[in-house]
């Protein structure tokens, strides 16, 4: 009975000590633990939960990060690999057979964040976090103040909320983080976003093989100035397939309209989008000049024409004929959506499915500048 009482007293003492832990002090020690790491090799998942009154959605990605001294490696969802040997840095997309090489300019960013704000920290609870097959006892701490950097750079209507971090009680390293953000842009429904970053596999301060920090590029890999996304299009470097059909009023569209000109083809619907606006601006800038722009749309002519009229857009548009498929135009998946740029000889020099990428206009402008037509 006495042993049970002693155990009970010890348990009560442990709980009272844990509850009395100073959250701010734990965060400061965690930041020191991150800075003192000599190496790490981790795998992690990142999820984004988007919620409005009517809808909910989730997206997720996985990454592997490794570093030792001034050498590092990052493997991203989609296949992109970035490796540094301390002197040079290579970024390689296996599905495209392309890579870029740059001078090494410092360590890559890491998700092993040093907790950014120790003030207003509050101990919430203690719980175990799964990492591989282990359950890692952790402190769960809330940071009431938003990230100062996010606060300074936030967009209109974006309000960073509290963040929660999970700190490994034995190593003092952060193993999980969750952030809440509210988006209340004018004219848009209120959107709540929760981003969660969690380490799923980890090795700290262990020797890492040198092979991790070598690029090991295939012999046929091509060096480029800017990496694309996804699988490299089979049309790259080849002649553009014949583009013929009818415009939204039923009039024939012929390749004679862009003979000896550079041709930018935009494939997709006529919804308001970043790529659509860029193509309209490019058309107006080069109207009657050395660059032609053609909007290839799917759907009914009346719907497409009405939407273009409401937007005030004037770029030439044609309906995608039944014979035009994603595969015939070099797109992956089953959607006819993307951007293709062909030179004045009809050879494809740029091709992407990722029409919303901020790198797309930049790549197109650089190609036109290199050809002397910009």
C-alpha positions as CSV (number, residue, x, y, z in Angstrom):
1,X,0.0,0.0,0.0
2,X,2.8,2.4,0.9
3,X,4.5,1.6,-2.4
4,X,1.3,2.5,-4.3
5,X,1.1,5.7,-2.3
6,X,4.7,6.6,-3.1
7,X,4.1,5.9,-6.8
8,X,1.0,8.0,-6.7
9,X,2.8,10.9,-5.1
10,X,5.7,10.6,-7.6
11,X,3.2,10.6,-10.5
12,X,1.4,13.7,-9.0
13,X,4.8,15.4,-8.6
14,X,5.7,14.6,-12.2
15,X,2.5,16.0,-13.5
16,X,2.8,19.2,-11.5
17,X,6.3,19.7,-12.8
18,X,5.3,19.1,-16.4
19,X,2.5,21.6,-16.1
20,X,4.8,24.2,-14.7
21,X,7.3,24.0,-17.5
22,X,8.1,27.4,-18.9
23,X,7.0,27.3,-22.6
24,X,9.2,30.3,-23.6
25,X,12.3,28.6,-22.1
26,X,11.5,25.4,-23.9
27,X,11.3,27.2,-27.2
28,X,14.6,29.0,-26.6
29,X,16.3,25.7,-25.8
30,X,14.7,24.2,-28.9
31,X,16.1,26.9,-31.1
32,X,19.6,26.2,-29.6
33,X,19.1,22.5,-30.3
34,X,18.3,23.2,-34.0
35,X,21.3,25.5,-34.4
36,X,23.6,22.9,-32.8
37,X,22.7,20.1,-35.2
38,X,25.7,18.7,-37.2
39,X,23.6,16.6,-39.6
40,X,20.0,15.4,-40.2
41,X,18.1,13.2,-42.6
42,X,14.4,13.6,-42.3
43,X,11.2,12.8,-44.2
44,X,8.1,14.9,-43.7
45,X,4.6,15.5,-44.8
46,X,2.9,18.9,-45.3
47,X,-0.9,19.2,-45.6
48,X,-3.1,22.2,-46.3
49,X,-6.7,22.1,-45.2
50,X,-8.9,24.7,-46.9
51,X,-12.4,25.5,-45.5
52,X,-15.2,27.8,-46.5
53,X,-18.8,27.7,-45.5
54,X,-19.7,25.5,-48.5
55,X,-16.5,23.5,-49.2
56,X,-13.6,21.7,-47.7
57,X,-10.5,20.4,-49.4
58,X,-7.1,19.0,-48.6
59,X,-3.8,18.8,-50.4
60,X,-0.6,17.1,-49.3
61,X,3.0,16.7,-50.2
62,X,6.0,14.8,-49.1
63,X,9.7,15.7,-48.9
64,X,13.1,14.4,-47.8
65,X,15.7,16.8,-46.5
66,X,19.3,15.9,-45.6
67,X,22.2,18.1,-44.6
68,X,25.7,17.6,-43.2
69,X,28.0,20.6,-42.7
70,X,27.6,22.8,-45.8
71,X,26.2,19.9,-48.0
72,X,22.5,19.3,-48.5
73,X,19.9,17.4,-50.4
74,X,16.2,18.0,-51.0
75,X,13.8,15.6,-52.7
76,X,10.4,17.1,-53.4
77,X,7.0,15.8,-54.4
78,X,7.0,15.6,-58.2
79,X,10.5,14.3,-58.4
80,X,12.6,17.4,-58.3
81,X,16.0,16.9,-56.5
82,X,18.3,19.6,-55.3
83,X,21.8,18.7,-54.2
84,X,24.8,20.7,-53.0
85,X,28.3,19.5,-52.4
86,X,29.2,22.7,-50.6
87,X,30.7,24.3,-53.8
88,X,28.0,23.9,-56.4
89,X,24.2,23.3,-56.4
90,X,22.3,21.2,-58.9
91,X,18.5,21.0,-59.4
92,X,17.3,18.1,-61.4
93,X,13.9,16.9,-62.6
94,X,14.2,13.2,-63.6
95,X,10.9,13.1,-65.5
96,X,12.2,15.9,-67.8
97,X,15.9,14.9,-68.1
98,X,16.9,18.5,-67.3
99,X,19.0,20.2,-64.7
100,X,20.4,23.6,-63.7
101,X,23.7,24.2,-62.0
102,X,24.5,27.2,-59.8
103,X,27.2,28.4,-57.5
104,X,26.5,27.3,-53.9
105,X,25.3,30.3,-52.0
106,X,24.5,28.9,-48.6
107,X,22.4,26.2,-46.9
108,X,19.0,25.4,-48.4
109,X,16.0,26.3,-46.3
110,X,15.0,23.6,-43.8
111,X,11.7,22.7,-42.1
112,X,13.7,22.3,-38.9
113,X,12.5,25.7,-37.9
114,X,13.9,27.4,-34.9
115,X,10.7,28.5,-33.2
116,X,10.3,32.0,-34.3
117,X,8.5,33.6,-31.4
118,X,9.1,32.7,-27.7
119,X,6.9,35.5,-26.2
120,X,3.2,34.8,-25.6
121,X,4.0,31.1,-25.7
122,X,1.6,28.9,-23.8
123,X,2.0,25.2,-22.8
124,X,-1.1,23.4,-24.0
125,X,-0.5,19.8,-23.1
126,X,1.9,16.8,-23.5
127,X,1.3,14.1,-26.1
128,X,3.1,11.6,-28.2
129,X,3.8,12.1,-31.9
130,X,4.4,9.1,-34.2
131,X,7.7,9.2,-36.0
132,X,8.2,6.0,-37.9
133,X,7.4,3.2,-35.5
134,X,8.2,5.3,-32.4
135,X,5.9,7.4,-30.3
136,X,7.8,10.5,-29.3
137,X,6.7,12.2,-26.1
138,X,6.4,15.9,-26.8
139,X,5.4,19.2,-25.4
140,X,2.6,21.0,-27.3
141,X,3.1,24.8,-27.2
142,X,0.9,27.5,-28.7
143,X,2.4,30.7,-30.0
144,X,-0.3,33.4,-29.8
145,X,1.6,36.0,-31.7
146,X,1.8,35.4,-35.5
147,X,5.0,34.9,-37.3
148,X,6.5,38.4,-37.6
149,X,7.7,37.7,-41.2
150,X,4.3,36.5,-42.3
151,X,2.7,39.5,-40.6
152,X,4.9,41.9,-42.4
153,X,4.4,40.3,-45.8
154,X,0.8,39.4,-45.6
155,X,-1.7,40.1,-48.4
156,X,-4.8,42.2,-47.9
157,X,-7.4,40.2,-46.1
158,X,-4.8,37.6,-44.9
159,X,-4.7,37.3,-41.1
160,X,-2.1,34.9,-39.6
161,X,-3.5,33.1,-36.6
162,X,-1.8,31.2,-33.8
163,X,0.8,28.5,-34.4
164,X,1.3,25.3,-32.5
165,X,4.6,23.4,-32.2
166,X,5.4,20.0,-30.9
167,X,8.8,19.8,-29.2
168,X,10.5,16.4,-28.6
169,X,11.0,16.2,-24.8
170,X,14.2,14.2,-25.1
171,X,16.0,16.1,-28.0
172,X,14.2,19.4,-27.7
173,X,13.9,19.4,-31.5
174,X,10.6,20.4,-33.1
175,X,8.8,17.5,-34.8
176,X,5.5,19.0,-35.9
177,X,4.0,22.4,-36.5
178,X,0.5,23.7,-37.3
179,X,-0.5,27.2,-38.4
180,X,-3.9,28.8,-38.9
181,X,-4.6,31.6,-41.4
182,X,-7.8,33.4,-42.3
183,X,-8.3,34.8,-45.8
184,X,-11.0,37.4,-46.1
185,X,-10.4,39.1,-49.4
186,X,-12.9,41.6,-50.7
187,X,-15.7,39.9,-52.7
188,X,-14.5,36.4,-51.7
189,X,-15.9,34.0,-49.2
190,X,-14.1,33.7,-45.9
191,X,-11.5,30.9,-46.1
192,X,-9.8,29.2,-43.2
193,X,-6.5,27.5,-44.0
194,X,-4.6,25.1,-41.7
195,X,-1.1,24.1,-42.7
196,X,0.5,21.2,-40.9
197,X,4.1,20.1,-41.2
198,X,5.1,16.8,-39.5
199,X,8.3,14.8,-39.5
200,X,7.6,11.1,-40.3
201,X,11.2,9.8,-40.2
202,X,14.3,11.3,-38.8
203,X,18.0,10.7,-38.0
204,X,19.9,13.5,-36.2
205,X,23.7,14.0,-35.8
206,X,24.5,10.7,-37.6
207,X,27.1,10.1,-40.3
208,X,25.6,10.5,-43.8
209,X,26.8,8.9,-47.0
210,X,28.7,11.2,-49.4
211,X,26.6,9.8,-52.2
212,X,23.6,11.8,-50.8
213,X,25.3,15.0,-51.8
214,X,26.4,14.1,-55.4
215,X,24.1,14.9,-58.3
216,X,24.6,11.6,-60.2
217,X,23.0,12.9,-63.3
218,X,22.2,10.6,-66.3
219,X,24.6,10.9,-69.2
220,X,21.8,12.3,-71.4
221,X,20.6,14.9,-68.9
222,X,20.4,18.4,-70.5
223,X,21.6,21.6,-68.7
224,X,19.0,24.3,-69.0
225,X,18.6,27.9,-67.7
226,X,15.2,27.3,-66.0
227,X,13.6,24.0,-64.9
228,X,10.1,23.1,-66.1
229,X,7.6,21.1,-64.2
230,X,6.3,17.5,-64.6
231,X,7.3,15.2,-67.4
232,X,9.1,16.8,-70.4
233,X,6.8,17.2,-73.3
234,X,7.5,14.9,-76.3
235,X,6.9,18.0,-78.5
236,X,9.9,19.9,-77.2
237,X,12.3,20.6,-80.1
238,X,9.9,19.1,-82.6
239,X,7.6,20.7,-85.2
240,X,4.2,21.9,-83.9
241,X,1.3,19.7,-85.1
242,X,-1.0,21.3,-87.6
243,X,-3.4,23.7,-85.9
244,X,-6.6,24.1,-87.9
245,X,-10.3,24.6,-86.9
246,X,-12.9,27.3,-86.6
247,X,-13.1,30.4,-84.5
248,X,-16.0,31.1,-82.1
249,X,-18.1,32.4,-85.0
250,X,-17.5,29.4,-87.2
251,X,-15.0,31.0,-89.5
252,X,-12.0,28.8,-90.5
253,X,-8.7,29.3,-88.7
254,X,-5.6,28.5,-90.8
255,X,-1.8,28.3,-90.0
256,X,-1.3,31.0,-92.7
257,X,-2.3,33.6,-90.1
258,X,1.0,33.0,-88.2
259,X,3.3,32.0,-91.0
260,X,6.9,33.1,-90.2
261,X,5.8,34.3,-86.8
262,X,6.4,33.0,-83.3
263,X,3.2,31.4,-82.0
264,X,1.9,31.3,-78.5
265,X,-0.9,28.8,-78.0
266,X,-3.0,28.9,-74.8
267,X,-5.2,25.8,-74.2
268,X,-8.0,25.7,-71.7
269,X,-11.4,27.2,-70.8
270,X,-12.2,30.9,-70.7
271,X,-12.4,31.3,-66.9
272,X,-10.6,34.3,-65.4
273,X,-7.0,33.2,-64.9
274,X,-3.5,34.4,-64.7
275,X,-2.4,32.8,-67.9
276,X,-5.4,34.1,-69.8
277,X,-4.6,37.7,-68.8
278,X,-0.9,37.3,-69.8
279,X,-1.8,36.0,-73.2
280,X,-4.2,38.9,-73.8
281,X,-1.5,41.4,-72.9
282,X,1.0,39.7,-75.1
283,X,-1.5,39.7,-78.0
284,X,-2.1,43.4,-77.6
285,X,1.6,44.2,-77.4
286,X,2.5,42.2,-80.6
287,X,-0.6,42.7,-82.6
288,X,0.4,42.7,-86.2
289,X,4.0,42.0,-85.2
290,X,6.4,39.1,-85.0
291,X,4.4,37.1,-82.4
292,X,0.9,35.6,-82.9
293,X,-1.3,34.5,-80.0
294,X,-4.1,32.0,-80.3
295,X,-6.5,30.9,-77.5
296,X,-7.7,27.3,-78.0
297,X,-10.8,26.8,-75.9
298,X,-13.0,23.9,-75.0
299,X,-16.8,24.1,-74.5
300,X,-19.6,25.7,-76.4
301,X,-18.8,28.7,-78.6
302,X,-21.6,30.9,-77.1
303,X,-20.3,30.3,-73.6
304,X,-16.7,31.0,-74.5
305,X,-17.5,34.1,-76.6
306,X,-19.7,35.5,-73.9
307,X,-17.1,35.1,-71.2
308,X,-14.4,36.8,-73.4
309,X,-16.8,39.7,-74.1
310,X,-17.5,40.2,-70.5
311,X,-13.7,40.3,-69.8
312,X,-13.1,42.7,-72.6
313,X,-10.6,40.3,-74.1
314,X,-9.8,40.5,-77.9
315,X,-7.2,37.8,-78.4
316,X,-8.1,35.4,-81.3
317,X,-9.8,32.2,-80.1
318,X,-10.6,29.0,-81.8
319,X,-12.6,25.9,-80.7
320,X,-10.5,22.8,-80.1
321,X,-11.5,20.3,-82.8
322,X,-12.5,16.8,-81.7
323,X,-9.2,15.5,-83.3
324,X,-7.1,17.6,-80.9
325,X,-6.4,15.6,-77.8
326,X,-4.1,16.2,-74.8
327,X,-1.7,13.5,-76.1
328,X,-1.6,15.0,-79.6
329,X,-0.5,18.3,-78.2
330,X,2.0,16.8,-75.8
331,X,0.1,17.3,-72.5
332,X,0.1,14.8,-69.7
333,X,-3.2,13.7,-68.1
334,X,-6.6,13.9,-69.8
335,X,-7.1,17.7,-69.9
336,X,-6.4,19.9,-72.8
337,X,-4.8,22.7,-70.8
338,X,-1.4,24.4,-71.0
339,X,0.8,26.8,-72.9
340,X,3.0,26.0,-76.0
341,X,5.4,28.4,-77.6
342,X,6.8,27.7,-81.1
343,X,9.4,29.7,-83.0
344,X,9.0,31.2,-86.5
345,X,10.1,27.9,-88.0
346,X,7.3,26.1,-86.1
347,X,9.6,24.3,-83.7
348,X,8.3,24.0,-80.1
349,X,10.7,25.8,-77.7
350,X,8.5,25.9,-74.6
351,X,5.7,23.7,-73.3
352,X,4.0,23.5,-69.9
353,X,0.9,22.0,-68.3
354,X,1.5,24.3,-65.3
355,X,-0.1,27.4,-66.7
356,X,-0.5,29.1,-63.3
357,X,3.2,29.0,-62.5
358,X,4.8,32.4,-62.1
359,X,7.8,31.1,-64.1
360,X,5.7,30.6,-67.3
361,X,5.6,34.3,-68.4
362,X,9.3,34.7,-67.4
363,X,10.3,31.7,-69.6
364,X,8.3,33.0,-72.5
365,X,9.7,36.5,-72.3
366,X,13.3,35.1,-72.1
367,X,12.7,32.9,-75.2
368,X,11.4,35.9,-77.1
369,X,14.2,38.1,-75.9
370,X,16.8,35.5,-77.0
371,X,15.3,35.5,-80.4
372,X,15.4,39.2,-80.7
373,X,11.6,39.6,-81.1
374,X,10.9,41.1,-77.6
